[in-house]
C-alpha cells in the first residue's frame, strides 16, 4: 500500500505557483495495475518521482508498505561513464541480489547487443529506457512505478514488455503513466486522474479514460488509437 497524507508539492512559475498535489490524502490500490492519467505537464512523472523517493515534496508524508521501484523509464540513476553491464552490477549490489543473474537477465531482455558493454553516454534515450526496464524487471518489487517505458522499441519488444509486466502483476502492483490509451486499457484495471492538484480514483479503467479525454479533448471527439 502507498498512502499520501496531507501531501503538497508545487513549483514557482512566471504565471504563479503551480501545484502538482495540494493537501492530498490518498491511498493507492494495493493490487493490480492502476493508470495515472492527466494532461501533459500536470505532474504525473513528478508524482511518481515523489513516491519513489527521488523527488522531494514540500509538505506531508508518503507511507510505503513493501518495496517500491524507481520510476521505470527514468535512467537518471545510471552512471554515464559506466557500461550497461557495470551499471547493472552496481544495482544488483545495492539491492542484494545475484549480480551475474541480473546481468544475464538484463542482457537477454534489453536486446542492446554490443552496446550493453559500452558506456551509458553512448546510449540513445530509447536504449537507456530499455536497459532501465530490463534491470527493473529483474529486481523483485512489491510495487512497480512505470513511466512511458512500454512504448519503447519495436512491436516485438513492446509485446515482450507487456508479457513480463503481466507476469509481474500476478504478485505485485504497479502505477503506470502512459500516453498510449490502448496500453492503459490492456494493462490497467483502474485509473487515477490527476487534475488541479487533486487525485480522483475510478475503479473502472474506461470511466477513468473517459474523464481523462474530457479534460484533454474538451468537446472534441477522441481519436482512434
C-alpha positions in Angstrom: 0.0 0.0 0.0 1.2 3.5 -0.9 -0.5 6.3 1.1 -0.3 10.0 0.7 -1.0 12.1 3.8 -1.6 15.8 3.6 0.9 15.8 0.6 1.7 19.0 -1.2 4.2 19.8 -4.0 4.4 23.0 -6.0 6.6 24.9 -8.3 7.1 28.7 -8.8 6.4 29.7 -12.4 6.2 33.0 -14.3 2.4 32.8 -14.1 2.3 31.9 -10.4 2.6 28.9 -8.3 1.8 25.5 -10.0 0.5 22.7 -7.7 1.3 19.1 -8.6 -0.6 18.0 -5.5 -2.2 20.1 -2.8 -3.1 18.8 0.7 -3.8 15.3 -0.7 -4.9 12.3 1.4 -5.0 9.3 -0.9 -4.5 5.5 -0.8 -3.3 3.8 -4.0 -4.8 0.4 -4.7 -2.5 -2.3 -3.4 -3.3 -4.8 -6.2 -3.3 -4.8 -10.0 -2.1 -2.0 -12.3 -3.5 1.4 -11.9 -3.1 4.1 -14.6 -2.1 7.6 -13.6 -3.8 9.9 -16.1 -3.8 13.6 -16.7 -2.9 16.4 -19.1 0.6 17.0 -20.3 2.6 18.9 -17.7 0.2 18.2 -14.9 2.9 16.5 -12.8 2.4 12.7 -13.3 6.1 12.0 -13.6 6.8 14.3 -10.7 4.3 12.4 -8.5 5.9 9.1 -9.5 9.3 10.5 -8.5 8.0 11.6 -5.1 6.6 8.1 -4.5 9.9 6.6 -5.5 11.8 9.0 -3.2 13.8 10.7 -6.0 11.9 14.0 -5.8 11.3 15.9 -2.6 7.8 17.1 -1.7 7.0 20.3 0.2 4.8 19.1 3.0 3.1 15.9 4.2 4.1 12.3 4.2 4.3 9.3 1.8 3.8 5.9 3.6 5.1 2.9 1.7 4.5 -0.7 2.9 6.7 -3.0 0.9 9.4 -2.3 -1.7 8.8 0.3 -4.4 10.8 0.5 -7.6 12.4 3.6 -9.0 10.4 5.2 -11.9 11.0 2.6 -14.7 11.9 4.6 -17.8 13.9 7.1 -15.7 17.6 6.4 -16.3 19.0 9.2 -14.1 20.4 6.7 -11.6 22.7 5.2 -14.2 26.3 6.4 -14.3 27.1 7.7 -17.8 30.8 6.6 -17.7 30.0 3.0 -16.7 28.9 0.4 -19.2 25.5 -1.2 -19.2 26.9 -4.3 -17.5 28.7 -2.3 -14.8 25.5 -0.3 -14.1 23.5 -3.5 -13.7 26.1 -5.0 -11.4 26.1 -1.8 -9.2 22.3 -2.0 -8.9 22.4 -5.7 -8.0 24.8 -4.9 -5.2 22.5 -2.2 -3.9 19.5 -4.5 -3.8 21.5 -7.5 -2.5 20.7 -9.8 -5.4 23.0 -12.1 -7.6 24.8 -9.8 -10.0 25.5 -12.5 -12.6 21.9 -13.5 -12.8 20.7 -9.9 -13.1 23.3 -9.2 -15.8 22.2 -12.2 -17.9 18.5 -11.4 -17.4 19.0 -7.8 -18.5 21.3 -8.7 -21.4 18.6 -11.1 -22.8 15.7 -8.7 -22.1 17.0 -5.3 -23.2 18.4 -6.5 -26.6 21.2 -4.0 -26.6 23.7 -6.3 -28.3 27.3 -4.8 -28.2 26.0 -1.6 -26.5 25.5 -3.5 -23.3 29.3 -3.5 -22.9 29.6 0.2 -23.8 29.4 3.3 -21.6 25.9 4.7 -21.0 27.0 8.1 -22.5 26.8 6.3 -25.9 23.2 5.3 -25.5 20.2 6.9 -27.0 17.2 7.7 -24.7 15.4 4.7 -26.0 18.3 2.4 -25.2 18.5 3.8 -21.7 14.8 3.1 -21.3 15.3 -0.5 -22.5 18.1 -1.0 -20.0 16.0 0.6 -17.2 13.0 -1.6 -17.9 15.2 -4.8 -18.2 17.0 -4.3 -15.0 13.8 -3.2 -13.2 12.0 -6.4 -14.2 15.0 -8.4 -12.9 14.7 -6.9 -9.4 11.6 -8.1 -7.4 9.5 -5.2 -6.1 6.1 -5.1 -4.4 5.1 -2.0 -6.4 6.5 -1.0 -9.8 6.4 2.6 -11.0 6.3 2.7 -14.8 6.7 5.9 -16.8 6.1 5.5 -20.6 8.7 2.8 -20.9 6.4 0.2 -22.5 6.2 2.5 -25.6 10.0 2.0 -26.3 11.1 -0.2 -29.2 9.5 -2.2 -32.0 6.3 -4.2 -31.8 8.2 -7.4 -30.7 9.9 -5.5 -27.8 6.6 -3.9 -26.7 5.0 -7.3 -26.7 7.8 -8.6 -24.5 7.4 -5.7 -22.1 3.6 -6.4 -21.8 4.2 -10.1 -21.2 6.7 -9.8 -18.5 4.8 -6.9 -16.8 1.6 -9.0 -16.7 3.6 -11.8 -15.1 5.0 -9.4 -12.5 1.4 -8.2 -11.8 0.4 -11.6 -10.6 2.4 -11.0 -7.5 3.0 -7.2 -7.4 1.1 -3.9 -8.0 2.0 -1.1 -10.4 1.3 2.5 -11.2 1.5 3.3 -14.9 2.0 6.6 -16.7 1.4 6.3 -20.4 0.0 8.5 -23.2 -0.9 5.3 -25.1 -4.6 4.6 -24.2 -4.5 1.2 -25.8 -1.6 0.3 -23.5 -3.5 1.7 -20.5 -6.6 -0.4 -21.4 -4.6 -3.5 -21.9 -2.6 -3.4 -18.7 -4.7 -1.4 -16.2 -7.9 -2.4 -14.3 -8.5 1.0 -12.7 -7.4 4.6 -13.2 -6.4 7.7 -11.2 -6.9 11.2 -12.6 -4.5 14.0 -11.6 -6.0 17.4 -12.1 -5.6 20.8 -10.4 -3.5 19.2 -7.6 -6.2 16.6 -6.8 -6.5 12.9 -7.3 -9.6 11.0 -8.2 -9.8 7.2 -8.4 -12.0 5.3 -10.9 -12.4 1.6 -10.2 -13.3 1.1 -13.9 -10.5 2.0 -16.4 -12.9 3.0 -19.1 -14.5 5.6 -16.8 -11.1 6.9 -16.0 -10.2 7.2 -19.7 -13.5 9.0 -20.5 -12.8 11.6 -17.8 -9.3 12.0 -19.0 -10.5 12.6 -22.5 -13.0 15.2 -21.4 -10.2 17.1 -19.7 -7.7 16.8 -22.6 -10.0 17.0 -25.6 -12.9 19.0 -24.3 -15.8 18.5 -26.7 -13.6 17.2 -29.5 -14.1 13.5 -30.4 -11.3 11.2 -29.3 -9.0 9.9 -32.0 -9.0 6.2 -32.6 -5.8 4.7 -31.1 
